[in-house]
Amino acid sequence: AALTNGVKSGTDMLGKTDGFFKSPYYKILFPPEAKKVEEILRKGGKPGNDLADKMVMQLNRGAEEATKQAFGVFVNTIKKMSIKEAIGVVTGGQGAATGYLKQHSTAELKTKFRPEIQKALDKVEVFKYWKDVMNFYNMIPGREKINPDLNEYVMDRTMTALFAQIEIEENKIRENPVKRTSEILRKVFGYADSQKGKS
């Protein structure tokens, strides 16, 4: 329940328009290996600046679009956690549940999430804008051609943001009884509170 609440909070916040683009924490910028491309674009005056700005916006729109599909993917993974494992993470302290989810589910989540990212990037035409960016960049003689994997890059940044939000929500539930909005959360985290300091 704590993880599901965290996932819902994260997907609702990040999956809306500007959830990534206007976030001071999660906004997706040019891939690190393409920073030179962005620098060249921004030295090219208004056309280059406009193209760079549009590319950044579409990367974030892709992440926002994909995040809308993430809730079901994450919840299906959460439901596979055994009772024994769940008890362990409940009593494990801050971030323990999110850490478990990250450790045991990242590979499967990536497999399921990758096509959602691809569909989202296709929907917002990221690759069209990236082609325009690279055409602009490659017109300059002597430039090394760069072509990062945008799908993998956006997926990693999106998952990092979602896990961060899940952990924030999990820790709110651990720290603040008011955030325990169901009977099961009150019982489970009440038990966890009672075990603090015990060997």
Contacts in CASP RR format, 6 or more apart in sequence:
PFRMAT RR
TARGET T0000
AUTHOR 0000-0000-0000
METHOD contacts of the structure
MODEL  1
AALTNGVKSGTDMLGKTDGFFKSPYYKILFPPEAKKVEEILRKGGKPGND
LADKMVMQLNRGAEEATKQAFGVFVNTIKKMSIKEAIGVVTGGQGAATGY
LKQHSTAELKTKFRPEIQKALDKVEVFKYWKDVMNFYNMIPGREKINPDL
NEYVMDRTMTALFAQIEIEENKIRENPVKRTSEILRKVFGYADSQKGKS
1 182 0 8 1.000
1 184 0 8 1.000
1 185 0 8 1.000
1 188 0 8 1.000
2 90 0 8 1.000
2 97 0 8 1.000
2 169 0 8 1.000
2 170 0 8 1.000
2 173 0 8 1.000
2 174 0 8 1.000
2 185 0 8 1.000
2 188 0 8 1.000
2 189 0 8 1.000
3 74 0 8 1.000
3 78 0 8 1.000
3 97 0 8 1.000
3 98 0 8 1.000
3 101 0 8 1.000
3 166 0 8 1.000
3 170 0 8 1.000
4 75 0 8 1.000
4 78 0 8 1.000
5 169 0 8 1.000
5 173 0 8 1.000
5 181 0 8 1.000
5 185 0 8 1.000
6 165 0 8 1.000
6 166 0 8 1.000
6 168 0 8 1.000
6 169 0 8 1.000
6 170 0 8 1.000
7 70 0 8 1.000
7 71 0 8 1.000
7 74 0 8 1.000
7 75 0 8 1.000
7 78 0 8 1.000
7 162 0 8 1.000
7 166 0 8 1.000
8 71 0 8 1.000
9 165 0 8 1.000
9 166 0 8 1.000
9 168 0 8 1.000
9 169 0 8 1.000
10 67 0 8 1.000
10 162 0 8 1.000
10 165 0 8 1.000
10 166 0 8 1.000
10 169 0 8 1.000
11 67 0 8 1.000
11 68 0 8 1.000
11 70 0 8 1.000
11 71 0 8 1.000
11 74 0 8 1.000
11 162 0 8 1.000
13 19 0 8 1.000
13 165 0 8 1.000
14 20 0 8 1.000
14 23 0 8 1.000
14 26 0 8 1.000
14 63 0 8 1.000
14 64 0 8 1.000
14 67 0 8 1.000
14 158 0 8 1.000
14 161 0 8 1.000
14 162 0 8 1.000
14 165 0 8 1.000
15 64 0 8 1.000
15 65 0 8 1.000
15 67 0 8 1.000
15 68 0 8 1.000
16 64 0 8 1.000
17 64 0 8 1.000
18 60 0 8 1.000
18 64 0 8 1.000
19 26 0 8 1.000
19 60 0 8 1.000
19 64 0 8 1.000
20 26 0 8 1.000
20 27 0 8 1.000
20 28 0 8 1.000
20 60 0 8 1.000
20 61 0 8 1.000
20 63 0 8 1.000
20 64 0 8 1.000
20 67 0 8 1.000
20 158 0 8 1.000
20 161 0 8 1.000
21 27 0 8 1.000
21 56 0 8 1.000
21 57 0 8 1.000
21 60 0 8 1.000
21 61 0 8 1.000
21 64 0 8 1.000
23 161 0 8 1.000
25 161 0 8 1.000
25 164 0 8 1.000
26 157 0 8 1.000
26 160 0 8 1.000
26 161 0 8 1.000
26 164 0 8 1.000
27 56 0 8 1.000
27 60 0 8 1.000
28 56 0 8 1.000
28 59 0 8 1.000
28 60 0 8 1.000
28 63 0 8 1.000
28 153 0 8 1.000
28 154 0 8 1.000
28 157 0 8 1.000
29 38 0 8 1.000
29 56 0 8 1.000
29 59 0 8 1.000
30 37 0 8 1.000
30 38 0 8 1.000
30 52 0 8 1.000
30 55 0 8 1.000
30 56 0 8 1.000
30 59 0 8 1.000
31 148 0 8 1.000
31 150 0 8 1.000
31 153 0 8 1.000
33 146 0 8 1.000
33 148 0 8 1.000
34 146 0 8 1.000
34 148 0 8 1.000
36 146 0 8 1.000
37 133 0 8 1.000
37 134 0 8 1.000
37 137 0 8 1.000
37 146 0 8 1.000
38 52 0 8 1.000
40 137 0 8 1.000
40 140 0 8 1.000
40 143 0 8 1.000
41 48 0 8 1.000
41 49 0 8 1.000
41 51 0 8 1.000
41 52 0 8 1.000
41 133 0 8 1.000
41 136 0 8 1.000
41 137 0 8 1.000
42 48 0 8 1.000
42 49 0 8 1.000
42 52 0 8 1.000
47 136 0 8 1.000
48 136 0 8 1.000
51 129 0 8 1.000
51 132 0 8 1.000
51 133 0 8 1.000
51 136 0 8 1.000
52 133 0 8 1.000
54 129 0 8 1.000
55 126 0 8 1.000
55 129 0 8 1.000
55 130 0 8 1.000
55 133 0 8 1.000
58 121 0 8 1.000
58 124 0 8 1.000
58 125 0 8 1.000
58 126 0 8 1.000
58 129 0 8 1.000
59 126 0 8 1.000
59 150 0 8 1.000
59 154 0 8 1.000
61 120 0 8 1.000
61 124 0 8 1.000
61 126 0 8 1.000
62 117 0 8 1.000
62 120 0 8 1.000
62 121 0 8 1.000
62 123 0 8 1.000
62 124 0 8 1.000
62 126 0 8 1.000
62 154 0 8 1.000
63 117 0 8 1.000
63 120 0 8 1.000
63 154 0 8 1.000
63 157 0 8 1.000
63 158 0 8 1.000
63 161 0 8 1.000
64 120 0 8 1.000
65 119 0 8 1.000
65 120 0 8 1.000
65 123 0 8 1.000
65 124 0 8 1.000
66 113 0 8 1.000
66 116 0 8 1.000
66 117 0 8 1.000
66 119 0 8 1.000
66 120 0 8 1.000
66 121 0 8 1.000
66 154 0 8 1.000
66 155 0 8 1.000
66 158 0 8 1.000
67 158 0 8 1.000
67 162 0 8 1.000
69 116 0 8 1.000
69 119 0 8 1.000
69 120 0 8 1.000
70 113 0 8 1.000
70 116 0 8 1.000
70 158 0 8 1.000
70 162 0 8 1.000
73 109 0 8 1.000
73 112 0 8 1.000
73 113 0 8 1.000
73 116 0 8 1.000
74 101 0 8 1.000
74 105 0 8 1.000
74 109 0 8 1.000
74 162 0 8 1.000
74 166 0 8 1.000
77 101 0 8 1.000
77 105 0 8 1.000
77 108 0 8 1.000
77 109 0 8 1.000
78 101 0 8 1.000
81 89 0 8 1.000
81 100 0 8 1.000
81 104 0 8 1.000
85 100 0 8 1.000
88 96 0 8 1.000
89 96 0 8 1.000
89 97 0 8 1.000
89 99 0 8 1.000
89 100 0 8 1.000
90 96 0 8 1.000
90 97 0 8 1.000
90 188 0 8 1.000
90 189 0 8 1.000
90 191 0 8 1.000
90 192 0 8 1.000
91 191 0 8 1.000
91 192 0 8 1.000
91 195 0 8 1.000
92 192 0 8 1.000
93 174 0 8 1.000
93 192 0 8 1.000
94 167 0 8 1.000
94 170 0 8 1.000
94 171 0 8 1.000
94 174 0 8 1.000
94 175 0 8 1.000
95 167 0 8 1.000
95 170 0 8 1.000
95 171 0 8 1.000
95 174 0 8 1.000
97 170 0 8 1.000
98 163 0 8 1.000
98 166 0 8 1.000
98 167 0 8 1.000
98 170 0 8 1.000
99 163 0 8 1.000
99 167 0 8 1.000
101 163 0 8 1.000
101 166 0 8 1.000
102 163 0 8 1.000
106 159 0 8 1.000
109 159 0 8 1.000
110 155 0 8 1.000
110 159 0 8 1.000
113 155 0 8 1.000
113 158 0 8 1.000
113 159 0 8 1.000
114 151 0 8 1.000
114 152 0 8 1.000
114 155 0 8 1.000
117 151 0 8 1.000
117 154 0 8 1.000
117 155 0 8 1.000
117 158 0 8 1.000
118 151 0 8 1.000
121 127 0 8 1.000
121 150 0 8 1.000
121 151 0 8 1.000
121 154 0 8 1.000
126 150 0 8 1.000
126 154 0 8 1.000
127 150 0 8 1.000
130 150 0 8 1.000
134 145 0 8 1.000
134 146 0 8 1.000
134 147 0 8 1.000
137 143 0 8 1.000
137 146 0 8 1.000
138 145 0 8 1.000
172 179 0 8 1.000
173 179 0 8 1.000
173 180 0 8 1.000
173 185 0 8 1.000
173 189 0 8 1.000
174 189 0 8 1.000
174 192 0 8 1.000
177 186 0 8 1.000
177 189 0 8 1.000
177 190 0 8 1.000
180 186 0 8 1.000
180 189 0 8 1.000
180 190 0 8 1.000
END
